[in-house]
Amino acid sequence: MSRYIPESLRTLVREHDKGYCAYCRSPESLSLVPFEIDHIVPLSRGGETEFRNLCLCCPICAVSVQ
């Protein structure tokens, strides 16, 4: 992730996604590592670092959606 995401925005995304990966719906509570905050539309494609373009993403999906 190349752009800083404020902690308050990270918290909103985690609450919105209820602790589940937005792609595969795996629960973060069962993971050994914290989930990432992912840009749905990548920054390289013009996506913005704003709530409507962010989601919670597990490590497996983070690798596969790139």
JODA-V98921 format. One record per helix or strand of 3 or more residues. SS is the DSSP state (helix for helix, strand for strand). FROM is the first residue (numbers start at 1). LEN is the number of residues. Records with the same first field share a line. If there is no record, write none. Layout:
SS->FROM-LEN  FROM-LEN
This chain:
helix->7-10  28-3  43-3  51-3  59-6
strand->36-4  54-4
